[in-house]
């Protein structure tokens, strides 16, 4: 354990001249001191931050709370690479952090953190920025869910009345689909309105989920649009929430289908699964990850919308609501997953990454 008799500001003036950002945090992650480089990194002055929780400036700091706390508990220094720092003052950046437990007079066990800038891929930065904006998106989506709930009740009631009047069992199969889907959506809406509802994680077969999505969209598929599958049968079961995953994949596939339908030329959608090894999602490193690529041959996402495609109410289609992809991103993220995409005219790929838990 390092003995720190003084805080940064009173120890030596040269610390403020360092280009390395240095933070001193109390055990509850309140800011005790910081140098000028850290002020620039966080976009806030020492006067604004000292005594305040670090998350007020470092928006996604809670993602690293467990690691920071373990450094104090274990009394062991550690180095964490690829730490994404999201602030409200500047674009997200990636740092390597040297975290050292120290003892500060009158403050007890604390943490000294040194941030060194490292290169980050644009995808990592975009993922961090999207993660920090999820709270805003979730609030808008909950408002949307509240507005949907009442019409769903009316839809279900009408389907029940129609089912009683239909003369044959074959026709009643259609109303049965309406009722089951209305119940599933009503349950989904209830969970979207519950702020703290955790996903109901169970062991699931990824390909059975995709087949269910395939069956649901087939009923509304234009005649000139075809859906193909390309599955890797070696993918083991994943841990996930069945309803949330179905809805997330359904929104992405429907988005591809609608993009093809608006061209008037039709096209193809492919659902492809593969295994990816040693991938980091957020701050968590996973040995195995299931990757689902949903590829369409449509016109592609307009260039001016590509940085905003997961924001609520952003859409390039005249009839679009701009809610399908933000909802999908939110539902997948709740389960520790990630949604990314690449797009050019003639080929758009939305990739969904879901951790595979080591059953052993």
N, C-alpha and C positions, 0 to 999 in steps of 0.2 A: 504494500500500500504506500503510495506517495504521500508525504506530508507536505501540505500546502499551507504555509503560515499566512500567506497574503493572497488576495484576489488579483486578477490580471491588472486592473487599473492601478493598483498601488505597488506592484512588484517591480516593474521596469518599463520606462517609457518606450524602449525599442520594440516591445511587443506590438504596439500600434503601427509600427512601420513594416511589419511582416505582411507578405502577400497571402500567407496561409490564414484562413479564417479560424479563429479560436473561440470556443464557447465554454463557459463554466456553468454547469447546471446542478441544481440541488437534486436530492433524491426523488422529489416529486416532479422533476423536470421543469421547475421554475428557473428563470434565467438569473444567475448571480452576477455574471460579468461577461463581456465580449470585447474583442478588439475591433479596430476600424474595418478590417477586411470582412469580419462577420457582419458588421452593420451594413456594408455594401451588399453582401450576399443575401441578407434577409430583407433589405429595403426598409429597415427601421433603425432608429438610433438607440444607443444604450439607455438614454433617459426614458424612452418609450417602453423598452423591453424589460429592464431590470426589475425583478420582483413579479413579473408576469409569466404565465405558462408559455413555454416555447412554441406550442402549437398555434399561438396567435400570429406568429410570423412564419414559422415552418409548418405549413398547413397540414402536411401528411406525416408529422412527427409521430403520431400515435401508432403508425405502422411499425415503427422501430422501438416502441416502448419496451417490448419483451426483451430485446437484445440489450438495450440500455440498462434495464433493471437487472439483468443477469450479470452484467459487468460489476455492479455494486454488490450483488448477492454473493458472487463467486470470488470477489476481490481479485479479478484477473483482467489485465488489459487485453483488448482485442482489436483487430482491424476488420472493417467491413467495406467491401468494394461495391461499386455500382449503387451507391446510396442516392436515391432521387430526392432532391430538395425542391419542393413546390412552394412558391411564395406568391403573394398577391401583387408583388411589385415588379417581377421580371419573369421571363420564360424559365421553365424548369431546367435544372442542370444536374449532372451526375457527378458525384464526388467519391473519393476514397476517404474513409474516416478512421482515424486512430483514436480509440476510446480508452481512456485511462481513469481508473477509480482513484480519487484523492480524498484527503481529509482536510477540511477547511475549518479554521477556528470559528466557533459559534454556529456553524452550519452542518457539521458532522460529515457523513459520507456523501461525496459529490462526484461529478464526472467532468473530466477535462476532455473536450472533443476538438480534434484538429481536422479540418476539411481541406482536401487537396483535389483540385479540379481534374477530372478524367474525361476522356472522350465518351460521348453517348450517342447511340444511334438515334436518328429522328423518330423511329418507332417507339423507343423507350421513352423519349421525351413526350411524345404525343400521348402515350399510355398514362404517364404521370399526370399530365394536364387534364386528361379526361377523368382520371380518378378523383382529382381535386374538385372537379365540377359536378360530380355525381350527386352531391347533396342538393344542388339547385335543380338538376334534372328530376331527381326523385320527388321533390316537392311538386313540380309541375305534373308528373305522372300520377301522383296521388289525387290531384285535382281532377285529372281526366278520368281516373278510375271511379271517382265519386259520381261523375256525370253519367257514366256508362251503366252503373248498377241498376237504376230504375228501369231503363228500357229493356235490360236483360230479363227482369221479372215479368214484364209484359210479354216478351217474346216466348218465354217458357209457358205462360198461361195460355197463350193463343195456340201453341203447339199441342198442349194437353187437350184443349177443346177439339182441335182438328182431329187428333188421334181417335177420339171417341166416335167421330162421324165417319171415319174411313171404313169402307166395306171389306177390305182384304188385309191379310197379314203382311203381304208384300209391300203395300203402300204404307202400312204402319212402321215398317223398318226405317222409312225416311224420317218420320216424326220422332222415332227413337233416337236417331242421330242428332236431330235438332235439340232434343231434350238433354242428351248426354253432354253435348257441346255447350249448351247454355249453362248447365250445372258446373261444368269445368271452368268456364269463363267467370261465372259468379264466384266460385271459390278462389280463382286467381285474383279477381278484383278485391275480394275481402282481404286477401293477404297483402295486396299492394297498399291497401288502406291501413294495415297494421304496421306501424312504424318499426317496431322492434321484433317482428315475426322472423324467426330464423328459418332457413330452408330445411325441409324435412328430408335429410340425407339418407338414402338407402342404396343398396347395391343394385346397379342397373346395367342392362345390356344396351349399349349405345346403338347398335344396329336395329334393335326392336323399336327404339324411339324414332329413329329416322324413317323406318318403314311406316310407323303410325303417321308421321308428318306427311310422307308420300301419299298415303291413302286419303288423308284429309284434303290435300290440295288437288288430288286427281279429279274430284267432283267439280271443281271450278276451273280446271285447266283448259285454255283455248285449244282448239283442235290442231293448230299449227305449232304448238309448243310440246316438246317431249322431255320427260325426266328420265335420267339414267342413274344407275348406282354403280359404284366401284369401291367395294368394301374390302378391308383387310381383316380376314377372319381370325387373325391371331390376337386382335385387341382384346384384352381381358375386360371384365366388368369394371365400371367406374362407380364412384360414389357421387350421387347427385339427387336432386329433387325432380321427380318425374314430371309433374305439372309445369314447373318453371322451365325445364329443358324443352318440353314439347312446345310451349308457347314461344320460347326464344328462337328455336329452329324454324318454327312455323312462320314467324315474322320475317325472317331472313329469306326463306324460300318464296314466300308470297311477294316480297319486294322484288326478287329476281323475276318472278312470273309476270308481275305487273309491268316491269321494265321491258320485257319481251313483247307483251301484249300491245303496248303503245306504239311499237315500231310498225305493226301491221304486217311484218314479215315472218313472225314466229321465231323459233330458235330452239336451243337446247339448254337444259339445266342438268348439271351433274352433281351428285352427292358422293364425295370421295372421302374415305377414312384412311388414316395412316397413323403410325406411332412416331413420335418425336422424342429424342433422348436429351436429357440434361438441358432443360429449359427453365429460365427464370420468368415467373409471372408475378408482377408487382415486385415484392421483395423476397418472395419464396422460391427457392430452387427446387425443382422437381426432377427426379431421375427419369420418370416416364410421363409423357403427356399424350393424350389422344388428340389428334388434329382432324377436324372435319372441314373440308373445303366445299363450299357451295359456289359452283361456277356457272355463270350464264354467258351467252353469246350476244347479249344486248348492246346498246349504244355506249354503255359505261357511265360512270358518275361524272357529271360536269366538273371540270378542273376547279372552277371557282367555289365549288361546294365540298371538295374532298376534305378540307380541314375542319368542316363543320357538320359532316354527315351524321354524327352521333348526337348532335344537339337536338333537343326537342323543337318541333315545328319547323325544322329545316328540310325542305324537299325540293327536288327538281322536277316533279310531276305536277301537272295542273290540277289533278284530282287527288293528289297525295295529302296526307295529314301531317307528315313529318314526325310521327310517333312510333312507327313500327321498329325502326332500327334503334332508337334510344331505349325503348322498352326491352328489346332483345339484349342490348349491351348491359343494361341494368340487371336483368334476370341471370345472365351468364356470370356477371361479376360477383353476384351474391354467393355463387358456389365456388369461388376461387378461380374462375376461368377468365378468359380474355377473348375479345373479338377484334380482329384487324381486317384490313382489306387492301387489295391492289386493284386498280381499274384503268383500263384503256378501251377505246372503241373496239367492240367485238369480243372482249374478254374481261369480265369482272369476277373476282374471287373474294368471297368473304370467308375468312378462316376462323374457326372457333377452336380454342385450345382448352381442354379440360384435364386436370390432373388425374393420373391413374394411381390409386393408392396401392402400395406394395402389400399384397395380402399376406405375405410371409412375415 
